[in-house]
Amino acid sequence: MAALGAVLALVLVPLTGTAAASADGKPSVKLSKSQAGTGGSITVTGSGWRPKTLLMMLICGQSVPSRGVIGGTNSCANADGRAVTTDAKGNFGKQLPVAEPPKPCPCVVHVATVTGEKAEADAIFMVAGHSVEPLPKEESGGRLSVLTDTRLDGSSGLLTWFGSPPSRKLVFTVGNVGTAPVKNPVFQVGTSHGVFAPQWEEQQWRGTIAPGKKAQIKLPVELSAGAHGDYTVSLKYGGKVLAEQPWGVGRPWGVTLFWILLCVVVPGAVFRIGMAVVDRVRPRRSNGRGGRHRDLRLPEIALRIPKFNPSPASTPVSSKTSTPPTLPWFTPDSDPGTTANGQLSAPQENSPTTKGHT
């Protein structure tokens, strides 16, 4: 009976499914068909969006406009989604292929902003031939609603600059708009990068929120090591996304500096080690005459320089102490430059001619 009631509700919807813009200026979505089979396509048009904004269009199961996409984007046919950019007036129009979502109907065409301030709109749609099941029972009694904008508290330290996991605290205020107290509520915090679906993690808050009361809640959020870029932190409670908060994570420049220094220091160290090994294993130079290289030392060079002998005129000649020069091809007796008494042959001061004149 529940399934039959869901089908009847879809049949009563007009042929052009609409999420009309409310009086406060929320965006709207219109469909060219309210029902189509897999393999076909529908035209999705919208108005009231921010100008020049990138939007994502998806067909999601287990959803109605009043409760939103209960299972998040995990309930949508993400592989067959389409992106569209609004014009200068905030309008758009584009065809969307019909695909079966992973969850059963009732289904919607979900349109949401990709970047910037969050905005979304849903239009009822029926995928022909897809299974139909009743929606999960909505919890009665206590019901939480986000009363203030979410924010991320905390800052990055020195370790984060060197690739440590960035961490923050998601701070928000919720109020119990139901009729029963909410004790130890379990929230789901998800982080997503770019257009990828968020990775959800359950976190329990210890405390009780009475009906009509509010409380400030702080939940830790941590990314993977070395994460950088534009991230989105999502908050979900009771199967419904309550808030989303953008998070711009800076690049860990310390890691880049470390790799640059490593590329400079390691080759220098390898070169020094290699030169030390080469200097140790190469043969020593030989100082002997038989070696290929011969080191000329200063004493050996000094022995090769001929000594300076003063001339006979500058030094007194003594027949008793002077030593006649010897040549290798003359014996001392046949030296032409000496006489029998050991004096030079010319000039002779004691010759007979000289004595006759004097």
DOVO-129607 format. One record per residue (C-alpha): x, y, z; residue number from 1; residue in one letter. Coordinates in pm, whole numbers. Example, Ala and Ser with C-alpha at 12.3 -4.5 7.8 and 13.67 -1.06 7.14 Angstrom:
! DOVO-129607
NODE      u      v      w num residu
NODE   1230   -450    780   1      a
NODE   1367   -106    714   2      s
***
This chain:
! DOVO-129607
NODE      u      v      w num residu
NODE      0      0      0   1      m
NODE    289    237     74   2      a
NODE    439    171   -269   3      a
NODE     99    224   -434   4      l
NODE     59    553   -249   5      g
NODE    399    670   -372   6      a
NODE    308    585   -732   7      v
NODE    -23    769   -705   8      l
NODE    155   1073   -567   9      a
NODE    384   1075   -866  10      l
NODE     96   1039  -1109  11      v
NODE    -81   1337   -958  12      l
NODE    223   1555  -1026  13      v
NODE    184   1771  -1338  14      p
NODE    357   1659  -1650  15      l
NODE    615   1931  -1608  16      t
NODE    773   1873  -1270  17      g
NODE    863   2196  -1102  18      t
NODE   1050   2325   -801  19      a
NODE    911   2674   -804  20      a
NODE   1103   2966   -666  21      a
NODE    973   3081   -331  22      s
NODE    900   3434   -229  23      a
NODE   1244   3475    -76  24      d
NODE   1413   3432   -415  25      g
NODE   1532   3070   -396  26      k
NODE   1633   2905   -726  27      p
NODE   1390   2685   -917  28      s
NODE   1412   2387  -1154  29      v
NODE   1170   2276  -1426  30      k
NODE   1163   1951  -1626  31      l
NODE   1034   1891  -1978  32      s
NODE    901   1548  -1871  33      k
NODE    796   1409  -1536  34      s
NODE    867   1049  -1643  35      q
NODE   1109    885  -1886  36      a
NODE   1286    552  -1931  37      g
NODE   1651    467  -1921  38      t
NODE   1826    569  -2241  39      g
NODE   1610    873  -2300  40      g
NODE   1674   1232  -2202  41      s
NODE   1492   1528  -2051  42      i
NODE   1549   1901  -2069  43      t
NODE   1622   2070  -1739  44      v
NODE   1574   2448  -1713  45      t
NODE   1626   2671  -1413  46      g
NODE   1600   3032  -1300  47      s
NODE   1682   3239   -996  48      g
NODE   2041   3110   -967  49      w
NODE   2354   3321   -926  50      r
NODE   2492   3447  -1257  51      p
NODE   2787   3260  -1409  52      k
NODE   2765   2976  -1157  53      t
NODE   2866   2614  -1219  54      l
NODE   2585   2369  -1137  55      l
NODE   2565   1989  -1124  56      m
NODE   2249   1803  -1234  57      m
NODE   2184   1450  -1102  58      l
NODE   1899   1198  -1091  59      i
NODE   1871   1079   -731  60      c
NODE   1663    803   -576  61      g
NODE   1496    776   -236  62      q
NODE   1426   1149   -238  63      s
NODE   1144   1402   -240  64      v
NODE   1169   1783   -251  65      p
NODE   1030   1817    103  66      s
NODE   1299   1598    258  67      r
NODE   1579   1648      5  68      g
NODE   1823   1382   -106  69      v
NODE   1811   1152    195  70      i
NODE   2109    938    107  71      g
NODE   2321   1225    -17  72      g
NODE   2497   1199   -351  73      t
NODE   2547    827   -286  74      n
NODE   2179    791   -382  75      s
NODE   2237    958   -721  76      c
NODE   2347    839  -1063  77      a
NODE   2674   1032  -1045  78      n
NODE   2827    880  -1358  79      a
NODE   2544   1018  -1576  80      d
NODE   2528   1366  -1423  81      g
NODE   2579   1682  -1624  82      r
NODE   2738   2016  -1545  83      a
NODE   2594   2347  -1663  84      v
NODE   2681   2713  -1615  85      t
NODE   2416   2978  -1564  86      t
NODE   2402   3285  -1786  87      d
NODE   2428   3648  -1683  88      a
NODE   2066   3643  -1558  89      k
NODE   2101   3321  -1356  90      g
NODE   1911   3100  -1600  91      n
NODE   2014   2775  -1767  92      f
NODE   1882   2497  -1987  93      g
NODE   2043   2163  -2076  94      k
NODE   1955   1804  -2159  95      q
NODE   2008   1535  -1897  96      l
NODE   2027   1164  -1988  97      p
NODE   1794    938  -1791  98      v
NODE   1970    676  -1581  99      a
NODE   1863    452  -1294 100      e
NODE   1992    574   -957 101      p
NODE   2137    325   -705 102      p
NODE   1838    379   -473 103      k
NODE   1473    307   -558 104      p
NODE   1223    578   -639 105      c
NODE   1058    814   -553 106      p
NODE   1324   1011   -742 107      c
NODE   1414   1373   -808 108      v
NODE   1633   1572  -1040 109      v
NODE   1877   1733   -800 110      h
NODE   2052   2055   -904 111      v
NODE   2313   2211   -676 112      a
NODE   2601   2457   -697 113      t
NODE   2950   2312   -725 114      v
NODE   3150   2603   -581 115      t
NODE   3073   2914   -383 116      g
NODE   2767   2967   -166 117      e
NODE   2553   2656   -137 118      k
NODE   2222   2651   -324 119      a
NODE   2012   2359   -442 120      e
NODE   1672   2270   -581 121      a
NODE   1486   1946   -653 122      d
NODE   1214   1850   -899 123      a
NODE   1010   1527   -878 124      i
NODE   1093   1277  -1154 125      f
NODE    993    915  -1222 126      m
NODE   1236    672  -1390 127      v
NODE   1017    431  -1586 128      a
NODE   1085     69  -1499 129      g
NODE   1278    151  -1184 130      h
NODE   1175      2   -851 131      s
NODE    963    207   -611 132      v
NODE    985    176   -234 133      e
NODE    859    388     54 134      p
NODE   1090    644    202 135      l
NODE   1267    569    531 136      p
NODE   1054    659    829 137      k
NODE   1128   1006    954 138      e
NODE   1218   1014   1319 139      e
NODE    943   1157   1534 140      s
NODE    989   1353   1853 141      g
NODE   1320   1535   1869 142      g
NODE   1447   1700   1553 143      r
NODE   1759   1912   1516 144      l
NODE   1802   2212   1291 145      s
NODE   2109   2428   1231 146      v
NODE   2042   2778   1362 147      l
NODE   2368   2956   1273 148      t
NODE   2624   2942    998 149      d
NODE   2897   2683   1039 150      t
NODE   3261   2779   1075 151      r
NODE   3597   2607   1099 152      l
NODE   3809   2696   1401 153      d
NODE   4182   2633   1425 154      g
NODE   4494   2704   1227 155      s
NODE   4775   2517   1059 156      s
NODE   5101   2470   1245 157      g
NODE   5459   2407   1141 158      l
NODE   5402   2034   1104 159      l
NODE   5117   2097    862 160      t
NODE   5356   2306    653 161      w
NODE   5568   1991    624 162      f
NODE   5279   1762    522 163      g
NODE   5109   1679    851 164      s
NODE   4729   1618    822 165      p
NODE   4537   1950    842 166      p
NODE   4277   1955   1118 167      s
NODE   4000   2193   1223 168      r
NODE   3690   2198   1441 169      k
NODE   3350   2236   1279 170      l
NODE   3151   2472   1502 171      v
NODE   2776   2523   1465 172      f
NODE   2465   2580   1676 173      t
NODE   2165   2349   1654 174      v
NODE   1820   2376   1804 175      g
NODE   1569   2108   1890 176      n
NODE   1253   2197   1697 177      v
NODE   1079   1871   1791 178      g
NODE    868   1768   2088 179      t
NODE   1110   1524   2253 180      a
NODE   1465   1569   2383 181      p
NODE   1757   1456   2171 182      v
NODE   2020   1266   2367 183      k
NODE   2375   1204   2242 184      n
NODE   2301   1279   1874 185      p
NODE   2519   1112   1613 186      v
NODE   2626   1340   1328 187      f
NODE   2796   1251   1003 188      q
NODE   3083   1474    892 189      v
NODE   3203   1440    536 190      g
NODE   3489   1597    341 191      t
NODE   3496   1623    -36 192      s
NODE   3751   1758   -283 193      h
NODE   3625   1919   -602 194      g
NODE   3321   1747   -750 195      v
NODE   3380   1414   -576 196      f
NODE   3129   1276   -327 197      a
NODE   3213   1334     40 198      p
NODE   3358   1062    258 199      q
NODE   3135   1039    565 200      w
NODE   3248    969    920 201      e
NODE   3015    930   1217 202      e
NODE   3084   1144   1524 203      q
NODE   2876   1142   1842 204      q
NODE   2815   1451   2052 205      w
NODE   2772   1388   2423 206      r
NODE   2480   1576   2572 207      g
NODE   2105   1626   2569 208      t
NODE   1914   1897   2384 209      i
NODE   1571   1961   2527 210      a
NODE   1276   2068   2307 211      p
NODE   1301   2434   2218 212      g
NODE   1663   2454   2338 213      k
NODE   1983   2504   2146 214      k
NODE   2343   2400   2190 215      a
NODE   2679   2479   2032 216      q
NODE   2850   2172   1892 217      i
NODE   3217   2130   1797 218      k
NODE   3321   1831   1587 219      l
NODE   3681   1758   1481 220      p
NODE   3759   1742   1109 221      v
NODE   4085   1604    972 222      e
NODE   4214   1556    619 223      l
NODE   4475   1316    488 224      s
NODE   4847   1394    508 225      a
NODE   4968   1635    240 226      g
NODE   4615   1743    143 227      a
NODE   4586   2082    -27 228      h
NODE   4335   2264   -244 229      g
NODE   3964   2345   -211 230      d
NODE   3767   2113     16 231      y
NODE   3407   2112    137 232      t
NODE   3306   1996    484 233      v
NODE   2946   1865    500 234      s
NODE   2730   1799    806 235      l
NODE   2453   1542    796 236      k
NODE   2204   1434   1060 237      y
NODE   1917   1192   1025 238      g
NODE   2006   1120    662 239      g
NODE   1977   1487    563 240      k
NODE   2258   1731    487 241      v
NODE   2225   2022    728 242      l
NODE   2516   2245    626 243      a
NODE   2827   2271    412 244      e
NODE   3141   2472    479 245      q
NODE   3418   2544    225 246      p
NODE   3777   2491    337 247      w
NODE   4078   2616    143 248      g
NODE   4389   2422    241 249      v
NODE   4728   2569    153 250      g
NODE   5002   2370    -16 251      r
NODE   5262   2216    219 252      p
NODE   5562   2409     84 253      w
NODE   5790   2251    345 254      g
NODE   5764   1920    160 255      v
NODE   5859   2091   -167 256      t
NODE   6156   2261      3 257      l
NODE   6265   1928    150 258      f
NODE   6268   1760   -192 259      w
NODE   6461   2049   -346 260      i
NODE   6727   2027    -74 261      l
NODE   6735   1650   -111 262      l
NODE   6798   1681   -485 263      c
NODE   7090   1918   -413 264      v
NODE   7248   1756   -108 265      v
NODE   7234   1390   -212 266      v
NODE   7416   1435   -549 267      p
NODE   7678   1650   -374 268      g
NODE   7733   1386   -105 269      a
NODE   7754   1107   -364 270      v
NODE   8010   1308   -561 271      f
NODE   8224   1366   -251 272      r
NODE   8211    998   -157 273      i
NODE   8297    895   -512 274      g
NODE   8598   1128   -523 275      m
NODE   8720    995   -188 276      a
NODE   8695    635   -313 277      v
NODE   8878    720   -637 278      v
NODE   9153    899   -445 279      d
NODE   9196    595   -220 280      r
NODE   9205    322   -489 281      v
NODE   9417    500   -754 282      r
NODE   9794    403   -765 283      p
NODE  10051    632   -604 284      r
NODE  10302    820   -822 285      r
NODE  10659    678   -827 286      s
NODE  10968    897   -759 287      n
NODE  11224    665   -926 288      g
NODE  11373    705  -1272 289      r
NODE  11194    400  -1401 290      g
NODE  10854    546  -1325 291      g
NODE  10631    708  -1581 292      r
NODE  10614   1031  -1387 293      h
NODE  10909   1173  -1196 294      r
NODE  10882   1435   -931 295      d
NODE  11156   1702   -959 296      l
NODE  11247   1819   -617 297      r
NODE  11433   2141   -537 298      l
NODE  11763   1975   -420 299      p
NODE  11784   1774   -741 300      e
NODE  11728   2085   -954 301      i
NODE  11996   2268   -760 302      a
NODE  12248   1992   -832 303      l
NODE  12184   2023  -1205 304      r
NODE  12257   2399  -1217 305      i
NODE  12628   2463  -1311 306      p
NODE  12829   2645  -1050 307      k
NODE  12975   2988  -1120 308      f
NODE  13358   3001  -1131 309      n
NODE  13520   3342  -1098 310      p
NODE  13770   3451  -1367 311      s
NODE  14146   3429  -1302 312      p
NODE  14181   3809  -1313 313      a
NODE  13938   3863  -1030 314      s
NODE  14103   3606   -804 315      t
NODE  14472   3589   -710 316      p
NODE  14655   3306   -883 317      v
NODE  14883   3099   -670 318      s
NODE  15102   2840   -827 319      s
NODE  15092   2637   -516 320      k
NODE  14716   2628   -461 321      t
NODE  14564   2659   -810 322      s
NODE  14431   2346   -969 323      t
NODE  14451   2322  -1346 324      p
NODE  14126   2248  -1526 325      p
NODE  14093   1905  -1675 326      t
NODE  13902   1815  -1986 327      l
NODE  13766   1470  -2058 328      p
NODE  13976   1422  -2374 329      w
NODE  14307   1547  -2233 330      f
NODE  14522   1407  -1962 331      t
NODE  14670   1646  -1710 332      p
NODE  15014   1625  -1876 333      d
NODE  14892   1704  -2228 334      s
NODE  14664   1991  -2139 335      d
NODE  14742   2267  -2396 336      p
NODE  14643   2537  -2154 337      g
NODE  14907   2451  -1894 338      t
NODE  15285   2434  -1881 339      t
NODE  15516   2218  -1687 340      a
NODE  15507   2447  -1388 341      n
NODE  15125   2446  -1390 342      g
NODE  15073   2803  -1521 343      q
NODE  14862   2916  -1812 344      l
NODE  15037   2933  -2151 345      s
NODE  14937   3289  -2241 346      a
NODE  15015   3546  -2142 347      p
NODE  15346   3465  -1970 348      q
NODE  15475   3742  -1754 349      e
NODE  15804   3563  -1682 350      n
NODE  15882   3470  -2043 351      s
NODE  16234   3557  -2189 352      p
NODE  16084   3816  -2426 353      t
NODE  15915   3994  -2149 354      t
NODE  16225   3989  -1934 355      k
NODE  16443   4132  -2219 356      g
NODE  16214   4429  -2266 357      h
NODE  16186   4499  -1901 358      t
***
